């Protein structure tokens, strides 16, 4: 019964942009992933992170050479990385921080379906990436 209730709730809670507003491509000349349709930035790394629930989420890490701290940014509902990319860049610059933002499972080019449990797994893998890298 819980699985049925959980999937019904998910339909009313999660609103991923449909279709996703971006794609991820590999720039063959440098071997790095990038988000298409946004201005490419030297200080931005696009990552795919595997969660413990078997999904792969897309994250972007904005490096700021003068940063003393890092912000892990969980964007709001009904958005994805393409819509947040310029804001992430501006926040990184103006707040003088490194910034990592990520898409939840089922948002943007992240695999899986949006759910409460997947959301917890998503933030855990993003946070772990920051700790370990």
VEXTOR-917303 format. One line per field, with one value per residue: residue number from 1; residue in one letter; x, y, z of N, C-alpha, C in turn. Coordinates in steps of 0.02 Angstrom, whole numbers. Atoms other than C-alpha are relative to their C-alpha. Layout:
nr: [NUM:...] .
rest: [a:...] .
n_x: [X:...] .
n_y: [Y:...] .
n_z: [Z:...] .
ca_x: [X:...] .
ca_y: [Y:...] .
ca_z: [Z:...] .
c_x: [X:...] .
c_y: [Y:...] .
c_z: [Z:...] .
// end
This chain:
nr: [1:2:3:4:5:6:7:8:9:10:11:12:13:14:15:16:17:18:19:20:21:22:23:24:25:26:27:28:29:30:31:32:33:34:35:36:37:38:39:40:41:42:43:44:45:46:47:48:49:50:51:52:53:54:55:56:57:58:59:60:61:62:63:64:65:66:67:68:69:70:71:72:73:74:75:76:77:78:79:80:81:82:83:84:85:86:87:88:89:90:91:92:93:94:95:96:97:98:99:100:101:102:103:104:105:106:107:108:109:110:111:112:113:114:115:116:117:118:119:120:121:122:123:124:125:126:127:128:129:130:131:132:133] .
rest: [x:x:x:x:x:x:x:x:x:x:x:x:x:x:x:x:x:x:x:x:x:x:x:x:x:x:x:x:x:x:x:x:x:x:x:x:x:x:x:x:x:x:x:x:x:x:x:x:x:x:x:x:x:x:x:x:x:x:x:x:x:x:x:x:x:x:x:x:x:x:x:x:x:x:x:x:x:x:x:x:x:x:x:x:x:x:x:x:x:x:x:x:x:x:x:x:x:x:x:x:x:x:x:x:x:x:x:x:x:x:x:x:x:x:x:x:x:x:x:x:x:x:x:x:x:x:x:x:x:x:x:x:x] .
n_x: [41:-43:-27:54:8:-59:1:54:-24:-52:33:24:-54:-58:17:-60:15:11:-62:-56:-20:-69:-31:-71:-42:-72:-42:-53:-66:-30:23:42:72:26:71:11:41:-21:-67:-50:-42:-60:2:56:-6:63:-13:55:-12:42:27:8:64:-8:10:-58:22:-46:-18:-48:-42:-30:-60:-19:-69:-8:48:-21:51:39:72:37:63:56:47:71:39:18:-59:-56:-65:-4:33:-36:-71:-25:4:-56:-61:2:-8:-69:-42:16:-8:-69:4:11:70:23:71:13:69:28:19:58:-2:-53:-26:-11:42:45:63:0:33:-31:-59:-51:-25:-50:-59:-31:-40:-56:-55:-30:-39:-58:-46:-37:-46:-54:-36] .
n_y: [-60:-59:-16:-32:-67:-38:-20:-49:-63:-26:-33:-66:-36:-12:-28:-10:-29:52:39:-33:-60:5:65:3:25:2:-40:47:-32:-1:58:-20:-7:-68:-9:-34:-61:-51:-22:43:-36:37:17:44:71:37:67:48:33:59:3:67:28:21:-53:-43:-70:-47:-55:-48:-28:-64:-14:-69:2:-36:28:30:48:29:4:53:-33:43:-46:11:44:-23:-31:46:-34:-52:-60:-25:-5:-69:-19:33:-35:-66:8:19:-60:-54:22:24:70:54:17:59:10:65:16:57:56:-15:-70:-12:61:50:59:19:-35:-41:27:-24:40:-18:-67:8:31:-50:-48:36:12:-66:-20:46:-21:-58:21:43:-29] .
n_z: [0:-4:67:38:-29:17:71:9:-28:46:57:-22:-33:43:65:41:66:50:0:-32:38:23:8:-19:55:-15:45:20:3:-67:-37:-57:12:-5:10:64:1:-48:16:-32:-46:-21:-71:-13:14:1:-26:-9:-63:-10:-68:-28:23:69:49:13:2:31:-45:27:-53:19:-40:-7:-27:-63:-47:-63:-19:54:-10:34:15:21:32:-14:43:67:33:10:1:52:-24:-58:17:-6:-71:-34:19:-32:-72:-13:8:-46:-70:-6:-23:48:-5:35:6:29:15:-35:43:42:21:49:29:-52:11:-54:-10:-60:-60:-62:-14:49:-16:-54:30:44:-38:-32:47:16:-59:-3:53:-24:-53:25:56] .
ca_x: [0:142:213:44:24:202:182:16:96:243:121:61:229:361:354:509:516:447:536:702:773:947:1053:1226:1361:1544:1662:1776:1917:1942:1847:1733:1545:1449:1271:1213:1132:1223:1379:1527:1630:1807:1765:1616:1625:1475:1467:1359:1346:1280:1164:1141:967:1036:1000:1126:1105:1183:1275:1371:1517:1567:1745:1793:1981:1954:1827:1850:1693:1575:1385:1282:1128:967:858:670:535:491:669:824:1008:988:869:984:1153:1172:1112:1240:1377:1324:1308:1480:1557:1465:1470:1650:1609:1624:1450:1379:1202:1121:963:853:814:693:738:837:949:955:888:753:590:561:521:556:679:770:784:872:990:1023:1079:1184:1283:1307:1368:1482:1556:1602:1679:1781:1831] .
ca_y: [0:121:107:153:300:357:355:449:582:598:646:794:845:834:939:908:1013:908:898:933:1103:1038:893:839:815:769:897:778:906:911:756:852:844:1004:1064:1111:1279:1372:1475:1363:1417:1365:1360:1241:1052:945:779:623:549:374:364:215:192:159:326:444:628:771:903:1061:1123:1306:1340:1510:1538:1656:1544:1500:1394:1292:1300:1146:1216:1114:1204:1220:1117:1133:1184:1098:1139:1234:1354:1374:1380:1569:1595:1468:1559:1730:1668:1589:1752:1874:1769:1715:1531:1369:1308:1138:1120:959:892:773:600:621:805:867:728:636:459:380:447:588:524:570:426:467:649:597:486:629:753:621:580:766:800:646:705:871:786:662:771] .
ca_z: [0:41:-137:-212:-93:-125:-314:-302:-192:-314:-453:-349:-275:-412:-570:-675:-834:-975:-1090:-1004:-1053:-1092:-1149:-1096:-1227:-1219:-1294:-1389:-1402:-1213:-1156:-1037:-1021:-1048:-1044:-1218:-1254:-1116:-1133:-1096:-947:-904:-720:-739:-727:-775:-683:-681:-508:-470:-319:-204:-276:-450:-533:-610:-576:-671:-570:-612:-508:-525:-466:-400:-375:-228:-139:43:50:-57:-73:-113:-199:-209:-335:-318:-400:-585:-634:-700:-721:-884:-801:-651:-740:-754:-575:-514:-608:-541:-362:-370:-430:-318:-159:-192:-167:-261:-300:-341:-405:-460:-538:-442:-510:-655:-680:-830:-892:-726:-736:-629:-564:-442:-268:-88:-66:-229:-176:-15:-115:-237:-107:-18:-175:-215:-38:-41:-206:-126:25:-76:-222] .
c_x: [43:25:-53:-10:58:0:-55:23:51:-31:-23:56:55:-22:63:-19:-6:-16:55:25:72:18:72:38:72:36:60:70:35:-24:-42:-73:-19:-74:-8:-43:13:70:50:45:59:-5:-57:15:-70:16:-63:18:-49:-23:-4:-65:1:-14:65:-27:54:11:47:38:34:58:13:69:9:-46:33:-50:-38:-73:-26:-71:-50:-54:-72:-33:-12:57:51:63:6:-30:37:72:27:-3:58:65:3:10:72:46:-13:7:70:3:5:-73:-14:-76:-12:-74:-21:-13:-65:-4:56:21:18:-49:-46:-63:4:-37:36:65:56:30:52:65:39:44:58:58:33:45:63:51:41:50:60:42:24] .
c_y: [63:19:35:72:45:23:50:69:31:37:71:44:21:24:13:31:-56:33:37:58:-4:-73:5:-31:-1:40:-44:31:0:-58:17:1:74:0:40:62:49:21:-41:43:-45:-26:-49:-72:-31:-72:-43:-41:-58:-3:-73:-33:-17:52:37:71:43:58:47:30:62:16:75:2:36:-28:-27:-54:-23:-5:-60:25:-51:46:-18:-47:33:37:-56:41:54:65:33:19:71:25:-31:38:68:-5:-17:61:50:-19:-26:-70:-47:-20:-64:-1:-65:-6:-61:-57:18:71:8:-65:-53:-58:-12:41:43:-35:28:-38:15:68:-3:-29:50:48:-34:-10:66:22:-44:19:60:-19:-37:31:67] .
c_z: [0:-69:-42:24:-20:-72:-15:25:-47:-58:18:27:-48:-69:-41:-67:-52:-66:37:-43:-25:-17:23:-58:24:-52:-16:2:68:44:61:-20:6:-11:-64:11:56:-19:40:44:21:71:17:-20:3:18:-4:61:10:73:23:-20:-74:-53:-11:-6:-32:49:-37:60:-28:47:1:33:66:55:62:22:-63:20:-39:-8:-26:-28:17:-50:-68:-35:-13:-10:-53:24:58:-15:9:71:39:-13:36:76:18:-2:56:74:14:31:-59:8:-39:2:-37:-17:39:-50:-37:-24:-51:-32:53:-11:60:2:63:56:61:14:-49:14:56:-27:-43:39:35:-47:-20:57:5:-53:23:54:-27:-55:22] .
// end
